[in-house]
Amino acid sequence: MRNTLFSLDEMEKTFDFKKFEKEFNHLKSWGMLTSIDLKKCNPKIIRSFDHLKRYMFDLADVIDMKKFGEPTIITFGEKDEVLGYSMTQFIETSLISGHFAEETNSGFIDIFSCKVYNPMKAAIFTKMYFEAVSAKVGVVFRD
């Protein structure tokens, strides 16, 4: 099975958070997962421990989540095509995680929470923060 990620630029034009939140509540979803794929990020930002740490804190604020502890940020990947920082930030309702591939300046962010939040707000903030040329976003409701 394959889920589809959509262009952030296209999704941003038609996204209605009130309708989204209503659907989440109507379905009595247990949680939601937002995946954000970034292409051609600013290489200085994705290679900066301090920028990544600040992003984790700022993103939690943007989506109105309570942080739980400090983020974990490590260099990960044995092969050049996957080498880069990986990070996690616990939030009271679950977890924010991500990985950056330095060879392609790509980023892959996942936000899971049992509390509903605005995934477009998260995706737009993330694209701008990392100065990505393009981004794709997808959301899955979890039962």
DSSP file with accessible surface (Angstrom, degrees, kcal/mol):
  #  RESIDUE AA STRUCTURE BP1 BP2  ACC     N-H-->O    O-->H-N    N-H-->O    O-->H-N    TCO  KAPPA ALPHA  PHI   PSI    X-CA   Y-CA   Z-CA
    1    1 A M              0   0  223      0, 0.0     2,-0.4     0, 0.0     0, 0.0   0.000 360.0 360.0 360.0 142.5    0.0    0.0    0.0
    2    2 A R        -     0   0  219      2,-0.0     2,-0.2     0, 0.0     0, 0.0  -0.988 360.0-149.1-132.2 126.9    1.2    3.5   -0.8
    3    3 A N        -     0   0  106     -2,-0.4     2,-0.4   135,-0.0   137,-0.0  -0.613  21.3-126.0 -88.2 154.1    0.0    6.8    0.6
    4    4 A T        -     0   0   84     -2,-0.2     2,-0.4   133,-0.0    -1,-0.0  -0.853  12.7-154.8-105.3 134.8    0.2    9.9   -1.5
    5    5 A L        -     0   0   45     -2,-0.4     2,-0.3   133,-0.1   133,-0.2  -0.861  17.6-146.5-101.3 142.9    1.8   13.1   -0.5
    6    6 A F  E     -A  137   0A 110    131,-2.9   131,-2.9    -2,-0.4     2,-0.1  -0.806  26.5 -90.6-111.9 152.3    0.5   16.2   -2.2
    7    7 A S  E  >  -A  136   0A  45     -2,-0.3     4,-2.5   129,-0.2     3,-0.3  -0.346  29.9-141.3 -58.2 128.2    2.3   19.4   -3.2
    8    8 A L  H  > S+     0   0    2    127,-2.6     4,-2.9     1,-0.2     5,-0.2   0.905 101.0  58.4 -60.3 -40.7    2.2   21.9   -0.3
    9    9 A D  H  > S+     0   0   72    126,-0.4     4,-0.7     1,-0.2    -1,-0.2   0.888 111.5  41.2 -58.3 -38.3    1.6   24.7   -2.8
   10   10 A E  H  > S+     0   0  116     -3,-0.3     4,-0.7     2,-0.2     3,-0.5   0.910 115.6  48.7 -76.1 -43.1   -1.5   23.0   -4.1
   11   11 A M  H >X S+     0   0   51     -4,-2.5     4,-1.6     1,-0.2     3,-1.0   0.880 103.2  61.9 -64.7 -37.3   -2.9   21.9   -0.7
   12   12 A E  H 3< S+     0   0   92     -4,-2.9    -1,-0.2     1,-0.3    -2,-0.2   0.837  98.6  57.5 -59.5 -33.0   -2.4   25.3    0.8
   13   13 A K  H 3< S+     0   0  151     -4,-0.7    -1,-0.3    -3,-0.5    -2,-0.2   0.784 119.3  26.0 -70.0 -29.5   -4.9   26.8   -1.6
   14   14 A T  H << S+     0   0  114     -3,-1.0    -1,-0.2    -4,-0.7    -2,-0.2   0.474  86.2 122.9-116.8  -3.2   -7.8   24.6   -0.7
   15   15 A F     <  -     0   0   53     -4,-1.6     2,-0.5    -5,-0.1    -4,-0.0  -0.404  36.1-171.0 -71.7 133.3   -7.2   23.5    2.9
   16   16 A D     >  -     0   0   87     -2,-0.2     4,-2.3     1,-0.1     5,-0.1  -0.929   6.2-167.7-124.3 104.4   -9.9   24.3    5.4
   17   17 A F  H  > S+     0   0   53     -2,-0.5     4,-3.3     1,-0.2     5,-0.3   0.885  86.4  55.7 -64.2 -38.8   -8.8   23.5    9.0
   18   18 A K  H  > S+     0   0  165      1,-0.2     4,-2.2     2,-0.2    -1,-0.2   0.926 111.4  44.4 -60.3 -42.0  -12.3   23.8   10.5
   19   19 A K  H  > S+     0   0  151      2,-0.2     4,-2.3     1,-0.2    -1,-0.2   0.910 114.2  50.5 -66.2 -42.4  -13.6   21.2    8.1
   20   20 A F  H  X S+     0   0   23     -4,-2.3     4,-2.5     2,-0.2    -2,-0.2   0.939 111.6  46.9 -59.5 -49.5  -10.5   19.0    8.7
   21   21 A E  H  X S+     0   0   71     -4,-3.3     4,-2.5     1,-0.2     5,-0.2   0.896 110.5  53.1 -62.8 -40.0  -11.0   19.3   12.5
   22   22 A K  H  X S+     0   0  159     -4,-2.2     4,-2.8    -5,-0.3    -1,-0.2   0.915 110.1  47.7 -61.8 -43.3  -14.7   18.5   12.2
   23   23 A E  H  X S+     0   0  104     -4,-2.3     4,-2.5     2,-0.2    -2,-0.2   0.926 110.2  52.3 -64.2 -43.5  -13.9   15.3   10.2
   24   24 A F  H  <>S+     0   0   10     -4,-2.5     5,-1.9     1,-0.2     4,-0.4   0.939 115.2  41.2 -56.5 -48.2  -11.2   14.3   12.7
   25   25 A N  H ><5S+     0   0   93     -4,-2.5     3,-1.0     1,-0.2    -2,-0.2   0.895 112.5  54.1 -70.2 -39.8  -13.7   14.6   15.6
   26   26 A H  H 3<5S+     0   0  150     -4,-2.8    -1,-0.2     1,-0.3    -2,-0.2   0.894 110.4  47.0 -61.2 -40.7  -16.6   13.1   13.7
   27   27 A L  T 3<5S-     0   0   86     -4,-2.5    -1,-0.3    -5,-0.2    -2,-0.2   0.545 104.5-133.1 -77.4  -8.2  -14.5   10.0   12.9
   28   28 A K  T < 5 -     0   0  182     -3,-1.0    -3,-0.2    -4,-0.4    -2,-0.1   0.909  34.9-167.9  53.3  44.2  -13.4    9.8   16.5
   29   29 A S      < -     0   0   13     -5,-1.9   114,-0.2    -6,-0.2    -1,-0.2  -0.334  24.6-142.3 -63.6 144.4   -9.8    9.3   15.3
   30   30 A W  S    S-     0   0  167    112,-2.3     2,-0.3     1,-0.2   113,-0.2   0.815  73.8 -31.8 -76.4 -31.4   -7.3    8.2   17.9
   31   31 A G  E     -B  142   0A   0    111,-1.5   111,-3.4    -7,-0.1     2,-0.3  -0.969  56.6-117.8-170.2-179.5   -4.6   10.4   16.4
   32   32 A M  E     -BC 141 113A   0     81,-2.6    81,-2.1    -2,-0.3     2,-0.5  -0.992  11.3-155.3-139.9 146.5   -3.2   12.0   13.2
   33   33 A L  E     -BC 140 112A  39    107,-2.6   107,-2.4    -2,-0.3     2,-0.5  -0.989   7.1-166.9-122.7 125.2    0.1   11.7   11.4
   34   34 A T  E     -BC 139 111A   0     77,-2.4    77,-2.3    -2,-0.5     2,-0.5  -0.956   4.0-164.1-110.7 129.5    1.4   14.4    9.2
   35   35 A S  E     -BC 138 110A  27    103,-2.6   103,-1.9    -2,-0.5     2,-0.5  -0.958   4.2-171.3-112.7 132.3    4.4   13.6    6.9
   36   36 A I  E     -BC 137 109A   0     73,-2.9    73,-2.9    -2,-0.5     2,-0.5  -0.987   4.1-165.6-127.1 118.6    6.3   16.5    5.3
   37   37 A D  E     -BC 136 108A  41     99,-2.5    99,-2.3    -2,-0.5     2,-0.4  -0.931  10.0-163.5-104.9 127.4    8.9   15.8    2.6
   38   38 A L  E     -BC 135 107A   0     69,-3.2    69,-1.9    -2,-0.5     2,-0.4  -0.898   2.4-161.5-113.5 139.5   11.3   18.7    1.8
   39   39 A K  E     +B  134   0A  86     95,-2.5    94,-1.6    -2,-0.4    95,-1.4  -0.948  67.6   4.6-121.9 142.3   13.5   19.2   -1.2
   40   40 A K  S    S-     0   0  142     64,-0.7    93,-0.6    -2,-0.4    -1,-0.2   0.937  79.3-177.9  54.5  57.1   16.5   21.4   -1.7
   41   41 A C        -     0   0    4     64,-3.4    90,-0.2    91,-0.2    91,-0.2  -0.347  42.8 -82.0 -74.8 164.6   16.7   22.8    1.8
   42   42 A N     >  -     0   0   40     88,-2.7     4,-1.9     1,-0.2     3,-0.5  -0.555  40.5-146.2 -66.6 116.9   19.2   25.4    2.9
   43   43 A P  H  > S+     0   0   55      0, 0.0     4,-0.9     0, 0.0    -1,-0.2   0.846  94.3  56.3 -61.1 -32.6   22.3   23.2    3.6
   44   44 A K  H  4 S+     0   0  173      1,-0.2     3,-0.2     2,-0.2     4,-0.1   0.896 108.4  47.4 -66.6 -37.6   23.5   25.4    6.4
   45   45 A I  H >4 S+     0   0   12     -3,-0.5     3,-1.5     1,-0.2     7,-0.2   0.933 110.7  48.6 -71.1 -45.6   20.3   25.0    8.3
   46   46 A I  H 3< S+     0   0    0     -4,-1.9    39,-0.4     1,-0.3    -1,-0.2   0.650 112.5  50.8 -73.7  -8.9   19.9   21.2    8.0
   47   47 A R  T 3< S+     0   0   92     -4,-0.9     2,-0.6    -5,-0.2    -1,-0.3   0.278  90.9  95.6-105.4   8.4   23.5   20.8    9.2
   48   48 A S    <>  -     0   0   28     -3,-1.5     4,-2.3     1,-0.2     5,-0.2  -0.884  55.9-162.7-108.4 113.7   23.2   23.0   12.2
   49   49 A F  H  > S+     0   0   84     -2,-0.6     4,-2.5     1,-0.2     5,-0.2   0.911  94.6  51.8 -55.5 -45.1   22.4   21.3   15.5
   50   50 A D  H  > S+     0   0  107      1,-0.2     4,-2.3     2,-0.2    -1,-0.2   0.894 109.1  49.1 -63.8 -40.4   21.2   24.6   17.0
   51   51 A H  H  > S+     0   0   64      2,-0.2     4,-2.5     1,-0.2    -1,-0.2   0.904 111.9  49.2 -64.8 -40.8   18.8   25.3   14.1
   52   52 A L  H  X S+     0   0    0     -4,-2.3     4,-2.2    -7,-0.2    -2,-0.2   0.918 111.1  49.2 -65.7 -41.8   17.4   21.8   14.4
   53   53 A K  H  X S+     0   0   70     -4,-2.5     4,-1.9     1,-0.2    -2,-0.2   0.936 112.3  48.0 -62.6 -44.8   16.9   22.2   18.2
   54   54 A R  H  X S+     0   0  118     -4,-2.3     4,-3.1     1,-0.2     5,-0.2   0.899 108.8  55.1 -63.1 -40.3   15.2   25.6   17.7
   55   55 A Y  H  X S+     0   0    0     -4,-2.5     4,-3.4     1,-0.2     5,-0.3   0.929 105.7  51.7 -58.2 -46.4   13.0   24.1   15.0
   56   56 A M  H  X S+     0   0    0     -4,-2.2     4,-1.7     1,-0.2    -1,-0.2   0.923 114.5  42.5 -59.8 -43.8   11.7   21.4   17.3
   57   57 A F  H  X S+     0   0   47     -4,-1.9     4,-1.7     2,-0.2    -2,-0.2   0.938 116.9  46.9 -67.0 -45.3   10.8   23.8   20.0
   58   58 A D  H  X S+     0   0   58     -4,-3.1     4,-2.6     1,-0.2    -2,-0.2   0.903 109.8  52.8 -66.2 -41.6    9.3   26.4   17.6
   59   59 A L  H  X S+     0   0    0     -4,-3.4     4,-2.3    -5,-0.2    -1,-0.2   0.925 106.0  54.0 -61.1 -43.1    7.2   23.7   15.7
   60   60 A A  H  <>S+     0   0    0     -4,-1.7     5,-3.3    -5,-0.3    -1,-0.2   0.912 111.4  46.1 -57.8 -40.1    5.7   22.5   18.9
   61   61 A D  H ><5S+     0   0   98     -4,-1.7     3,-1.4     3,-0.2    -1,-0.2   0.919 108.6  55.6 -67.1 -42.3    4.6   26.1   19.7
   62   62 A V  H 3<5S+     0   0   38     -4,-2.6    -2,-0.2     1,-0.3    -1,-0.2   0.880 114.9  38.3 -59.7 -38.6    3.3   26.6   16.1
   63   63 A I  T 3<5S-     0   0    9     -4,-2.3    -1,-0.3    -5,-0.2    -2,-0.2   0.257 115.7-114.5 -99.3  13.2    1.0   23.5   16.5
   64   64 A D  T < 5 +     0   0  118     -3,-1.4     2,-0.4     1,-0.2    -3,-0.2   0.924  63.2 148.6  58.3  50.9    0.2   24.3   20.1
   65   65 A M      < -     0   0    9     -5,-3.3     2,-0.6    -6,-0.1    -1,-0.2  -0.906  48.3-123.2-115.4 146.8    1.8   21.2   21.6
   66   66 A K        -     0   0  138     -2,-0.4    26,-3.0    -5,-0.0    27,-0.2  -0.777  29.0-130.9 -90.2 121.2    3.4   20.9   25.0
   67   67 A K  B     -D   91   0A  62     -2,-0.6     2,-0.5    24,-0.2    24,-0.3  -0.412  12.1-153.5 -70.6 147.3    7.0   19.8   24.8
   68   68 A F        -     0   0  141     22,-2.4    22,-0.5     1,-0.1    -1,-0.0  -0.929  58.5 -38.8-124.5 100.8    8.2   16.9   27.0
   69   69 A G  S    S-     0   0   52     -2,-0.5    -1,-0.1    20,-0.1     0, 0.0  -0.173  93.4 -42.0  78.5-172.6   11.9   17.1   27.7
   70   70 A E        -     0   0  120      1,-0.1    20,-0.3    -3,-0.1     2,-0.1  -0.582  63.3-102.7 -88.7 152.7   14.7   18.1   25.4
   71   71 A P        -     0   0   17      0, 0.0     2,-0.5     0, 0.0    18,-0.2  -0.392  26.4-132.3 -70.8 154.3   14.9   17.0   21.7
   72   72 A T  E     +E   88   0A  78     16,-2.6    16,-2.3    -2,-0.1     2,-0.4  -0.954  28.5 177.5-105.4 126.4   17.3   14.2   20.7
   73   73 A I  E     +E   87   0A  18     -2,-0.5     2,-0.3    14,-0.2    14,-0.2  -0.989   6.1 163.0-134.8 121.4   19.4   15.1   17.7
   74   74 A I  E     -E   86   0A  89     12,-2.6    12,-3.1    -2,-0.4     2,-0.4  -0.955  42.1-110.6-135.5 154.8   22.1   12.8   16.3
   75   75 A T  E     +E   85   0A  86     -2,-0.3     2,-0.3    10,-0.2    10,-0.2  -0.739  48.4 179.6 -80.8 132.7   24.1   12.3   13.1
   76   76 A F  E     +E   84   0A 124      8,-3.2     8,-1.8    -2,-0.4    -2,-0.0  -0.989  25.5  67.1-141.9 145.0   22.9    9.2   11.5
   77   77 A G        -     0   0   21     -2,-0.3     7,-0.1     6,-0.2     6,-0.1   0.289  44.0-147.2 115.8 123.3   23.6    7.1    8.4
   78   78 A E  S    S+     0   0  200      5,-0.1     2,-0.3     4,-0.0    -1,-0.0   0.754  83.1  66.4 -86.4 -26.7   26.6    5.1    7.3
   79   79 A K  S >> S-     0   0  136      1,-0.1     3,-1.8     0, 0.0     4,-1.4  -0.765  85.2-124.6 -99.8 145.4   26.1    5.7    3.6
   80   80 A D  T 34 S+     0   0  114     -2,-0.3    23,-0.6     1,-0.3     3,-0.2   0.843 107.0  62.1 -54.9 -37.1   26.6    9.2    2.0
   81   81 A E  T 34 S+     0   0   99      1,-0.2    -1,-0.3    22,-0.1    23,-0.2   0.696 117.1  28.6 -69.3 -15.2   23.1    9.1    0.4
   82   82 A V  T <4 S+     0   0   70     -3,-1.8    -1,-0.2    19,-0.1    -2,-0.2   0.493  88.4 124.2-118.3  -6.5   21.4    8.9    3.8
   83   83 A L     <  +     0   0   51     -4,-1.4    19,-2.9    -3,-0.2    20,-0.5  -0.285  39.2  92.3 -61.1 132.8   23.9   10.6    6.1
   84   84 A G  E    S-E   76   0A   0     -8,-1.8    -8,-3.2    17,-0.2     2,-0.2  -0.952  75.2 -47.2 167.1-178.1   22.5   13.6    8.1
   85   85 A Y  E     -E   75   0A  42    -39,-0.4    15,-2.4    -2,-0.3     2,-0.4  -0.548  41.7-165.0 -76.5 140.5   20.9   14.6   11.3
   86   86 A S  E     -EF  74  99A  27    -12,-3.1   -12,-2.6    -2,-0.2     2,-0.3  -0.940  14.7-176.5-117.8 147.8   18.0   12.6   12.8
   87   87 A M  E     -EF  73  98A   5     11,-2.7    11,-2.2    -2,-0.4     2,-0.3  -0.988  16.9-171.2-147.9 151.9   15.9   14.1   15.5
   88   88 A T  E     -EF  72  97A  46    -16,-2.3   -16,-2.6    -2,-0.3     2,-0.4  -0.989   0.7-173.5-140.2 147.0   13.0   13.4   17.9
   89   89 A Q  E     - F   0  96A   1      7,-2.6     7,-2.5    -2,-0.3     2,-0.2  -0.932  19.8-140.9-139.1 115.0   11.0   15.6   20.2
   90   90 A F  E     - F   0  95A 115    -22,-0.5   -22,-2.4    -2,-0.4     2,-0.3  -0.543  19.3-168.1 -70.7 140.4    8.5   14.1   22.6
   91   91 A I  E >   -DF  67  94A   6      3,-2.5     3,-2.0   -24,-0.3   -24,-0.2  -0.892  37.8-104.2-123.1 158.6    5.3   16.1   23.0
   92   92 A E  T 3  S+     0   0  126    -26,-3.0   -25,-0.1    -2,-0.3     3,-0.0   0.803 123.3  41.7 -55.1 -28.8    2.7   15.5   25.6
   93   93 A T  T 3  S-     0   0   33    -27,-0.2    21,-1.2    19,-0.1     2,-0.3   0.402 132.0 -67.8-102.0   1.7    0.4   13.9   23.0
   94   94 A S  E <  S-FG  91 113A  41     -3,-2.0    -3,-2.5    19,-0.2     2,-0.3  -0.893  72.2 -35.5 158.9-112.3    3.1   11.9   21.2
   95   95 A L  E     -FG  90 112A  52     17,-1.7    17,-2.8    -2,-0.3     2,-0.4  -0.998  18.3-156.0-156.3 142.7    6.2   12.7   19.0
   96   96 A I  E     +FG  89 111A   0     -7,-2.5    -7,-2.6    -2,-0.3     2,-0.3  -0.970  31.4 171.0-113.2 133.9    7.8   14.8   16.3
   97   97 A S  E     +FG  88 110A  31     13,-3.0    13,-2.9    -2,-0.4     2,-0.3  -0.951   5.7 166.6-140.4 161.6   10.6   13.2   14.3
   98   98 A G  E     -FG  87 109A   8    -11,-2.2   -11,-2.7    -2,-0.3     2,-0.3  -0.990  18.2-155.9-167.3 161.8   12.7   13.9   11.3
   99   99 A H  E     -FG  86 108A  37      9,-1.7     9,-2.4    -2,-0.3     2,-0.4  -0.992   9.8-154.0-144.2 144.0   15.7   13.0    9.2
  100  100 A F  E     - G   0 107A   0    -15,-2.4     2,-0.7    -2,-0.3     7,-0.2  -0.972   7.6-149.4-121.1 132.1   17.8   15.1    6.8
  101  101 A A  E >>> - G   0 106A   8      5,-2.3     5,-1.7    -2,-0.4     4,-1.0  -0.902   8.7-164.5-100.0 109.2   19.8   13.6    3.9
  102  102 A E  T 345S+     0   0   42    -19,-2.9     3,-0.2    -2,-0.7    -1,-0.2   0.834  81.7  64.3 -66.4 -33.9   22.8   16.0    3.4
  103  103 A E  T 345S+     0   0  116    -23,-0.6    -1,-0.2   -20,-0.5   -22,-0.1   0.869 120.9  21.7 -60.6 -34.8   23.7   14.6    0.0
  104  104 A T  T <45S-     0   0   75     -3,-0.5   -64,-0.7   -23,-0.2    -1,-0.2   0.400 101.5-123.8-111.4  -0.3   20.4   15.9   -1.5
  105  105 A N  T  <5 +     0   0   39     -4,-1.0   -64,-3.4     1,-0.2     2,-0.3   0.882  62.1 148.5  54.9  40.7   19.6   18.5    1.1
  106  106 A S  E   < - G   0 101A   5     -5,-1.7    -5,-2.3   -66,-0.2     2,-0.3  -0.729  32.4-158.7-103.6 154.4   16.2   16.8    1.7
  107  107 A G  E     -CG  38 100A   0    -69,-1.9   -69,-3.2    -2,-0.3     2,-0.4  -0.975   8.3-164.1-135.1 150.0   14.2   16.5    4.8
  108  108 A F  E     -CG  37  99A  70     -9,-2.4    -9,-1.7    -2,-0.3     2,-0.4  -0.937  14.7-178.1-137.1 107.8   11.6   14.1    6.1
  109  109 A I  E     -CG  36  98A   0    -73,-2.9   -73,-2.9    -2,-0.4     2,-0.4  -0.889   6.6-171.2-113.2 138.5    9.4   15.2    9.0
  110  110 A D  E     -CG  35  97A  60    -13,-2.9   -13,-3.0    -2,-0.4     2,-0.5  -0.996   1.6-171.1-128.3 135.2    6.7   13.2   10.8
  111  111 A I  E     -CG  34  96A   0    -77,-2.3   -77,-2.4    -2,-0.4     2,-0.5  -0.980   6.4-178.5-126.4 115.6    4.3   14.6   13.4
  112  112 A F  E     +CG  33  95A  34    -17,-2.8   -17,-1.7    -2,-0.5     2,-0.3  -0.961  12.3 154.9-115.8 134.3    2.1   12.2   15.3
  113  113 A S  E     -CG  32  94A   0    -81,-2.1   -81,-2.6    -2,-0.5   -19,-0.2  -0.989  44.3-146.5-153.4 145.1   -0.4   13.4   17.9
  114  114 A C  S    S+     0   0   58    -21,-1.2     2,-0.5    -2,-0.3   -20,-0.1   0.542  90.3  78.4 -86.4  -5.6   -3.6   12.2   19.5
  115  115 A K  S    S-     0   0   82    -83,-0.1   -83,-0.2   -22,-0.1   -22,-0.1  -0.872  93.2-115.3 -98.8 131.2   -4.6   15.9   19.7
  116  116 A V        +     0   0   23     -2,-0.5     2,-0.3   -85,-0.1    -2,-0.1  -0.359  42.1 170.0 -65.9 143.6   -5.8   17.5   16.5
  117  117 A Y        -     0   0    6     -4,-0.1   -54,-0.1  -100,-0.0   -53,-0.1  -0.934  44.0 -88.0-146.3 168.7   -3.5   20.2   15.1
  118  118 A N     >  -     0   0   36     -2,-0.3     4,-1.7     1,-0.2     5,-0.1  -0.705  33.5-170.1 -86.5 106.1   -3.3   22.2   11.8
  119  119 A P  H  > S+     0   0    0      0, 0.0     4,-2.5     0, 0.0    -1,-0.2   0.818  85.0  55.8 -69.3 -27.9   -1.1   20.2    9.4
  120  120 A M  H  > S+     0   0    9      2,-0.2     4,-3.1     1,-0.2     5,-0.3   0.909 105.6  51.5 -69.0 -40.6   -0.9   23.0    6.9
  121  121 A K  H  > S+     0   0  118      1,-0.2     4,-2.3     2,-0.2     5,-0.2   0.924 112.6  46.8 -58.9 -44.2    0.4   25.4    9.5
  122  122 A A  H  X S+     0   0    0     -4,-1.7     4,-2.4     2,-0.2    -2,-0.2   0.920 114.7  46.1 -64.0 -44.4    3.1   22.8   10.4
  123  123 A A  H  X S+     0   0    0     -4,-2.5     4,-2.7     2,-0.2     5,-0.2   0.915 113.5  47.5 -68.5 -43.1    4.0   22.1    6.8
  124  124 A I  H  X S+     0   0   44     -4,-3.1     4,-2.4     2,-0.2     5,-0.2   0.943 114.0  47.6 -63.8 -46.0    4.2   25.8    5.8
  125  125 A F  H  X S+     0   0   45     -4,-2.3     4,-3.0    -5,-0.3    -2,-0.2   0.931 113.0  49.5 -59.1 -44.4    6.2   26.7    8.9
  126  126 A T  H  X S+     0   0    0     -4,-2.4     4,-2.2    -5,-0.2     6,-0.2   0.926 110.6  48.6 -64.4 -45.4    8.6   23.7    8.2
  127  127 A K  H  <>S+     0   0   38     -4,-2.7     5,-2.1     1,-0.2     4,-0.4   0.934 116.1  43.9 -59.9 -45.3    9.1   24.6    4.5
  128  128 A M  H ><5S+     0   0  133     -4,-2.4     3,-1.0    -5,-0.2    -2,-0.2   0.919 110.7  54.8 -66.7 -41.9    9.9   28.2    5.4
  129  129 A Y  H 3<5S+     0   0   36     -4,-3.0    -1,-0.2     1,-0.3    -2,-0.2   0.906 116.2  36.3 -60.0 -44.3   12.1   27.3    8.3
  130  130 A F  T 3<5S-     0   0    0     -4,-2.2   -88,-2.7    -5,-0.2    -1,-0.3   0.383 105.8-126.9 -92.0   4.4   14.4   25.1    6.2
  131  131 A E  T < 5 -     0   0  116     -3,-1.0    -3,-0.2    -4,-0.4     2,-0.2   0.876  42.7-178.3  52.3  43.4   14.1   27.3    3.2
  132  132 A A      < -     0   0   10     -5,-2.1   -91,-0.2    -6,-0.2   -92,-0.2  -0.462  32.0-142.1 -73.9 143.7   13.0   24.4    1.1
  133  133 A V  S    S+     0   0   99    -94,-1.6     2,-0.3   -93,-0.6   -93,-0.2   0.881  84.6   4.6 -71.3 -37.3   12.4   24.9   -2.6
  134  134 A S  E     - B   0  39A  51    -95,-1.4   -95,-2.5    -7,-0.0     2,-0.3  -0.969  64.2-167.8-146.2 160.2    9.5   22.5   -2.5
  135  135 A A  E     - B   0  38A   8     -2,-0.3  -127,-2.6   -97,-0.2  -126,-0.4  -0.994   7.3-157.4-147.9 149.1    7.5   20.4   -0.1
  136  136 A K  E     -AB   7  37A 115    -99,-2.3   -99,-2.5    -2,-0.3     2,-0.3  -0.948  15.4-167.8-123.2 149.3    4.9   17.6   -0.1
  137  137 A V  E     +AB   6  36A   2   -131,-2.9  -131,-2.9    -2,-0.4     2,-0.3  -0.986   9.8 175.7-140.2 145.9    2.5   16.9    2.7
  138  138 A G  E     - B   0  35A  11   -103,-1.9  -103,-2.6    -2,-0.3     2,-0.4  -0.990  11.6-155.7-147.0 150.8    0.2   14.1    3.6
  139  139 A V  E     - B   0  34A  50     -2,-0.3     2,-0.4  -105,-0.2  -105,-0.2  -0.992   4.8-170.2-130.9 137.8   -2.1   13.3    6.6
  140  140 A V  E     - B   0  33A  51   -107,-2.4  -107,-2.6    -2,-0.4     2,-0.4  -0.996  17.1-140.7-126.6 128.3   -3.4   10.0    7.9
  141  141 A F  E     - B   0  32A  41     -2,-0.4     2,-0.4  -109,-0.2  -109,-0.3  -0.763  21.9-144.9 -83.2 135.8   -6.0    9.7   10.6
  142  142 A R  E       B   0  31A 119   -111,-3.4  -112,-2.3    -2,-0.4  -111,-1.5  -0.827 360.0 360.0-104.8 141.4   -5.2    6.8   12.9
  143  143 A D              0   0  167     -2,-0.4    -1,-0.1  -114,-0.2  -111,-0.1  -0.084 360.0 360.0 -99.4 360.0   -7.9    4.7   14.5
